[in-house]
Amino acid sequence: MFQSLSDRLQNIFSKLKGHGKLSPSDVDEAMREIRLALLEADVNFKVVKNFVNKIKERAVGAEVLESLTPSQQVIKIVNEEMTALLGSTESKLLYASQPPTVVMLVGLQGSGKTTATAKLAHLARNQGKHPLLIAADIYRPAAIDQLIALGEENNLPVYHMDEKPEKIVETGLKEATKRALDVVIVDTAGRLHIDENMMDELVRLKKLARPHQILLVVDSMTGQDAVNLAKSFQDKLDFDGIILTKLDGDARGGAALSIREVTGRPIKFISLGEKINSLEVFHPDRMASRILGMGDVLTLIEKAQAASDSQQAEELERKIRKSEFTFEDFLSQMRQLKKMGPISQIIKMLPGMPSASGMKNLNVSDKDMVRIEAIIESMTPEERIKPAIIKGSRRERIAKGSGTSVRDVNQLLAQFNQTKKMMKKMLGMSKKMGRKGTFPF
């Protein structure tokens, strides 16, 4: 996520840290490089201009240039201005005092709207709500079938019927009231492009459903096209917030950094994968911290709390403290990590870890998990407890028994050691923050 932009900005900051004192020309050079990095990331030109001007105005003041650590002051300013650009404060989904809360999702085909509908319902259910999904996209082939399948797979009720969208929504709302369901999420039809028929239908549905919130779903990987789309929807429909999808595959970040400034509407949620639990509340300060390579410990701890229980965390902490962490524990914790998301994303939430030696390419897929389990099961009980004894001949035997190569065994041993380092680092962070029982692995 935003890897190319993040790498560019971190390189700029590294150069700044190489200076003892900063001169106005040093600041000018840094601002020029930041401007280029943002433009290459497909951030809106006007947004870039205003953003850089604000940073420069603050960075050339006496508070920075005469500071003992001017480079850190500049980085602090960039972090604050980027947080402001992204929205300053989180913008959660608001629930109506008189249920049901009606949320209407709009957007183009291919943006991930139908999947986002199910993800949002899953998130609402985790917050103690009882959602109903209304399948009102009658135009895209298999759209209704897709929502029904998602509902069945995740035990979410879906209302559908062979009628026009207005009738489907009208009767769906009555069904929600009848069943005492307190959140209704309407999946509306998208198009390959914005047209009058599409907008007219959405306006009619808005008038009929009287939604408490309209959320625009946009594909973050389309960059400025996503921003232009949002502006068009804002002009014609006046939506309340934005869901950015496919953010995990967006290396640039142009849409995320531009869309709020251009539309005046907040990013409410971001989608970081295909799984039903991959929709997250958008925190501008945490996102800015991730982009600037400062990590995101709060989100990591929240993910950990959702993936494990306090008793497991305390037992694991005890083992790590006493150096009793084994390959059995390693396999168990790798499975817990999978619940939290791709390990490559988890690594990036740890301050300083993405650039640490050996961590950049650490990633484990479902296929890797099968191989890891086979290798561990080919170890003797003693080898699982004392990995240090696994030398040449033992590695050959384990590789043969697991149907893998010695190289695979070597890689697993290296990952085991890297994971232990990462866990110790995270344990220290949790303790510094005063969070007991929240160790995430």
C-alpha positions in Angstrom: 0.0 0.0 0.0 1.5 3.3 -1.2 4.9 1.6 -1.3 6.4 3.7 -4.1 5.3 7.0 -2.5 6.4 5.9 1.0 9.8 4.8 -0.3 10.3 8.2 -2.0 9.3 10.2 1.0 11.5 8.2 3.4 14.5 8.7 1.0 13.8 12.5 1.1 13.7 12.4 4.9 16.9 10.4 5.1 18.7 13.2 3.2 17.3 15.8 5.5 18.6 13.9 8.5 22.1 14.0 7.0 22.2 17.8 7.6 23.0 19.2 11.0 21.3 22.5 10.4 18.9 23.2 7.5 19.3 26.2 5.3 16.4 27.7 3.2 17.9 26.1 0.2 17.9 22.7 1.9 14.2 23.2 2.6 13.5 24.3 -1.0 15.2 21.2 -2.4 13.2 18.9 0.0 10.0 20.6 -1.1 10.8 20.2 -4.7 11.4 16.4 -4.2 8.2 16.1 -2.2 6.3 17.8 -4.9 7.7 15.5 -7.6 7.0 12.4 -5.4 3.4 13.4 -5.0 2.9 14.3 -8.6 4.3 10.9 -9.6 1.9 9.3 -7.2 -0.9 10.8 -9.2 -2.0 13.3 -6.5 -4.1 16.1 -7.9 -1.9 19.0 -9.0 -3.8 21.7 -7.0 -3.7 19.5 -3.9 0.1 19.1 -4.3 0.6 22.8 -4.7 -1.4 23.7 -1.6 0.1 20.9 0.4 3.7 21.8 -0.4 3.1 25.6 0.1 1.7 24.9 3.6 4.7 22.8 4.5 7.2 25.3 3.2 5.6 28.2 4.9 5.9 26.4 8.3 9.3 24.8 7.5 11.3 28.0 6.8 10.3 29.6 10.1 12.7 30.2 13.0 11.1 27.3 15.0 12.5 24.9 12.4 15.7 26.4 11.1 17.0 27.3 14.5 15.9 24.0 16.1 18.5 21.5 17.4 16.8 18.8 15.2 15.4 20.7 12.2 15.0 17.6 10.1 12.7 16.0 12.7 10.7 19.3 12.8 10.2 19.2 9.1 9.1 15.5 9.2 6.7 16.5 12.0 5.2 19.2 9.9 4.8 16.9 6.9 3.1 14.4 9.1 0.7 17.0 10.5 -0.2 18.5 7.1 -0.7 15.0 5.6 -3.0 14.1 8.4 -5.0 17.3 7.8 -5.1 16.5 4.0 -6.5 13.1 4.7 -9.1 14.4 7.0 -7.6 15.1 10.5 -10.1 12.9 12.4 -11.7 9.5 11.7 -15.2 9.6 10.2 -17.2 6.6 11.4 -20.5 5.3 10.2 -23.3 7.1 12.1 -26.3 5.1 13.2 -29.8 6.7 13.4 -31.4 7.1 16.8 -34.6 5.6 15.3 -33.8 2.4 13.4 -33.3 1.2 10.8 -30.3 3.1 9.7 -30.3 3.1 5.9 -27.0 3.3 4.0 -26.9 3.5 0.2 -23.8 2.4 -1.7 -23.2 4.0 -5.1 -20.4 3.8 -7.7 -19.3 2.4 -11.0 -19.0 -1.2 -12.0 -15.7 -2.8 -11.1 -15.2 -0.6 -8.0 -15.9 -3.4 -5.6 -19.3 -2.0 -4.5 -21.2 -5.3 -4.1 -18.3 -6.8 -2.0 -18.1 -3.6 0.0 -21.8 -3.9 0.8 -21.2 -7.3 2.4 -18.1 -6.1 4.2 -19.9 -3.1 5.6 -22.7 -5.3 6.9 -20.1 -7.6 8.5 -18.5 -4.6 10.2 -21.9 -3.4 11.5 -22.7 -6.8 12.9 -19.4 -6.8 14.8 -20.6 -3.5 16.3 -23.7 -5.2 17.6 -26.1 -4.3 14.8 -28.4 -6.6 12.8 -28.0 -5.7 9.1 -30.1 -6.5 6.1 -28.6 -6.3 2.6 -30.8 -5.2 -0.3 -29.8 -6.3 -3.8 -30.9 -3.5 -6.0 -28.4 -3.9 -8.8 -30.5 -5.6 -11.5 -28.4 -4.6 -14.5 -25.0 -6.2 -13.9 -25.0 -9.9 -14.7 -24.8 -12.0 -11.5 -24.7 -8.9 -9.2 -27.6 -10.2 -7.2 -26.2 -13.8 -7.2 -22.9 -12.4 -6.0 -24.5 -10.6 -3.0 -26.7 -13.6 -2.2 -23.5 -15.8 -2.2 -21.7 -13.4 0.1 -24.7 -13.3 2.4 -24.9 -17.1 2.6 -21.2 -17.5 3.1 -21.1 -15.0 6.0 -24.6 -15.5 7.5 -25.9 -12.1 6.4 -29.6 -11.8 5.3 -30.1 -10.5 1.7 -33.4 -9.2 0.4 -33.9 -9.6 -3.4 -36.8 -10.0 -5.8 -37.4 -9.9 -9.6 -38.6 -6.3 -9.8 -37.4 -2.8 -10.6 -34.9 -1.2 -8.2 -37.5 1.1 -6.6 -39.8 -1.8 -5.8 -37.0 -3.9 -4.4 -35.8 -1.1 -2.1 -39.4 -0.2 -1.0 -40.3 -3.8 0.0 -36.8 -4.4 1.4 -37.2 -1.6 3.8 -40.6 -3.0 4.9 -38.9 -6.4 5.4 -36.2 -4.8 7.6 -38.9 -3.2 9.8 -40.9 -6.4 10.0 -37.8 -8.4 11.1 -36.6 -5.7 13.5 -33.3 -5.4 11.6 -31.6 -2.1 12.6 -29.3 -1.5 9.6 -30.2 -1.6 5.9 -27.4 -1.5 3.3 -28.6 -1.0 -0.3 -26.4 -2.2 -3.1 -27.3 0.0 -6.1 -26.6 -0.5 -9.8 -23.3 0.8 -11.2 -22.4 1.5 -14.8 -19.2 1.4 -16.8 -19.4 5.2 -16.9 -21.6 7.9 -15.5 -24.7 8.5 -17.5 -28.0 10.4 -17.0 -30.1 7.2 -16.6 -27.8 6.0 -13.8 -27.9 9.2 -11.9 -31.7 9.6 -12.4 -32.2 6.2 -10.9 -30.0 6.9 -7.9 -31.8 10.2 -7.3 -35.1 8.3 -7.3 -33.8 5.7 -4.9 -32.4 8.4 -2.6 -35.8 10.1 -2.5 -37.6 6.7 -1.8 -35.2 5.2 0.7 -34.3 8.5 2.4 -30.9 7.1 3.4 -29.1 8.4 6.5 -25.8 8.1 4.6 -24.8 7.7 0.9 -21.3 6.2 0.5 -19.4 6.4 -2.8 -17.3 3.3 -3.5 -14.3 4.0 -5.6 -11.3 2.0 -6.8 -8.2 3.6 -5.3 -6.0 2.2 -8.0 -7.6 4.4 -10.7 -5.9 7.4 -9.2 -7.2 10.7 -10.6 -10.0 9.0 -12.4 -11.4 8.1 -9.0 -11.1 11.7 -7.9 -12.9 12.9 -11.1 -15.6 10.3 -10.6 -16.1 11.4 -7.0 -16.5 15.0 -8.1 -19.1 14.1 -10.6 -21.1 12.0 -8.1 -20.9 14.9 -5.6 -22.2 17.4 -8.1 -25.2 15.2 -9.0 -26.0 13.1 -5.9 -24.3 14.8 -2.9 -23.0 11.8 -1.1 -21.8 11.8 2.5 -18.6 9.8 2.5 -16.2 7.5 0.6 -15.1 3.9 0.7 -11.8 3.4 -1.0 -11.3 -0.2 -2.2 -8.3 -2.2 -3.4 -6.0 0.0 -1.3 -3.7 -2.9 -0.6 -2.7 -2.9 -4.2 -2.3 0.8 -4.6 1.4 1.6 -4.7 0.9 5.4 -5.4 -1.9 6.8 -3.2 -3.1 9.5 -5.6 -6.8 8.9 -4.9 -6.5 8.7 -1.1 -4.4 11.9 -0.9 -6.6 13.9 -3.3 -10.2 12.8 -2.9 -11.2 14.5 0.4 -9.5 17.8 -0.6 -11.3 17.9 -4.0 -14.7 16.7 -2.9 -14.9 18.0 0.7 -16.3 14.6 1.7 -14.4 12.3 4.2 -13.0 8.9 3.5 -14.9 6.7 5.9 -13.7 3.2 5.2 -10.8 1.5 3.3 -10.7 -2.0 1.9 -7.4 -3.8 2.2 -8.1 -7.2 0.7 -10.8 -9.7 -0.4 -11.8 -11.1 2.9 -15.0 -10.1 4.6 -13.2 -8.5 7.5 -10.8 -6.4 5.4 -12.9 -3.3 5.6 -11.5 -0.8 8.1 -12.5 2.5 9.6 -10.3 5.1 8.0 -7.9 6.9 10.5 -6.2 9.8 8.8 -3.4 10.1 11.4 -2.6 6.4 11.2 -2.6 6.4 7.4 -0.2 9.4 7.4 2.0 7.6 9.8 2.1 4.5 7.5 2.9 6.5 4.4 5.8 8.3 6.2 7.2 4.9 7.4 6.4 5.6 11.1 4.3 2.4 11.5 0.7 2.0 12.8 0.9 0.3 16.2 -2.6 1.1 17.3 -4.2 -0.6 14.3 -1.9 -3.6 14.7 -2.9 -4.0 18.4 -6.6 -3.7 17.4 -6.2 -6.4 14.8 -4.4 -8.6 17.3 -7.2 -8.2 19.9 -9.7 -9.3 17.3 -7.7 -12.3 16.3 -6.8 -13.8 19.7 -7.9 -13.9 23.3 -6.1 -12.5 26.3 -5.3 -16.0 27.8 -3.4 -17.0 24.6 -1.6 -13.6 24.5 -0.5 -14.0 28.2 0.8 -17.5 27.6 2.7 -16.5 24.5 4.2 -13.5 26.3 5.4 -15.8 29.1 7.1 -18.1 26.6 8.8 -15.2 24.8 10.1 -13.8 28.1 11.5 -17.2 29.1 12.8 -18.0 25.6 10.5 -21.0 25.3 9.0 -20.1 22.0 9.0 -23.2 19.8 8.1 -24.2 16.2 4.7 -25.4 17.5 4.1 -21.9 18.8 5.4 -20.5 15.6 2.9 -22.4 13.5 0.0 -21.5 15.8 1.0 -17.8 15.6 1.4 -17.8 11.9 -2.2 -18.9 11.7 -3.2 -16.1 14.0 -1.3 -13.7 11.8 -3.3 -14.8 8.8 -6.5 -13.7 10.5 -4.9 -10.2 10.9 -4.0 -10.0 7.2 -1.0 -10.5 5.0 2.2 -10.5 6.9 3.7 -7.9 4.6 1.0 -5.5 5.7 1.6 -6.4 9.4 5.3 -5.7 9.0 4.6 -2.2 7.7 2.7 -1.3 10.8 5.8 -1.7 12.9 7.9 1.5 13.1 11.2 1.0 11.4 10.5 -2.6 10.5 9.7 -2.3 6.7 13.2 -1.1 6.0 14.9 -3.5 8.5 17.3 -6.0 7.0 15.6 -9.2 6.0 12.0 -7.9 6.5 11.3 -6.3 3.2 10.4 -9.5 1.4 8.9 -11.4 4.3 5.5 -12.6 3.1 3.6 -15.8 3.7 0.8 -17.0 1.4 -1.7 -19.8 1.9 0.6 -22.0 -0.2 3.5 -21.1 2.0 1.4 -22.1 5.1 0.9 -25.6 3.7 4.7 -25.9 3.1 5.5 -24.6 6.5 3.2 -27.0 8.2 4.7 -29.9 6.3 8.2 -28.9 7.3 7.4 -28.5 11.0 5.5 -31.8 11.1 8.7 -33.5 9.7 10.7 -32.3 12.6 11.2 -34.4 15.7 9.8 -33.1 19.0 13.3 -32.1 20.1 13.9 -30.2 16.9 10.7 -28.2 17.3 11.7 -27.2 20.9 15.4 -26.6 20.0 15.6 -25.3 16.4 19.3 -24.5 16.9 20.2 -28.2 16.7 18.8 -28.4 13.1 22.0 -28.6 11.1 23.1 -30.1 7.8 21.9 -33.7 8.0 18.8 -32.8 10.0 17.8 -30.2 7.4 18.2 -32.8 4.6 16.1 -35.3 6.5 13.3 -32.7 7.2 13.3 -31.6 3.5 13.0 -35.1 2.3 10.2 -35.9 4.8 8.2 -32.8 3.9 8.6 -33.1 0.2 10.4 -29.8 0.1 14.0 -28.6 -0.5 16.8 -27.8 1.9 16.5 -24.3 0.7 12.8 -24.2 1.9 13.9 -25.5 5.3 16.6 -22.9 5.5 14.1 -20.1 4.7 11.7 -21.3 7.3 14.5 -21.3 10.0 15.3 -17.7 8.9 11.7 -16.7 9.1 11.4 -18.3 12.5 14.2 -16.1 13.8 12.9 -13.0 12.1 9.4 -13.6 13.6 10.9 -13.9 17.1 12.7 -10.6 16.7 9.5 -9.0 15.4 7.5 -10.4 18.4 10.0 -9.1 20.9 9.9 -5.7 19.3 6.1 -5.7 19.4 6.1 -6.9 23.0 8.2 -3.9 24.0 5.9 -1.5 22.2 2.8 -2.9 23.9 4.4 -2.5 27.3 5.6 1.0 26.6 2.0 1.9 25.6 0.7 0.4 28.9 -1.4 -2.2 27.1 -1.4 -5.5 29.0 -2.6 -8.7 27.3 -2.6 -7.1 23.8 0.4 -8.8 22.4 -0.6 -9.4 18.8 1.0 -12.7 18.1 
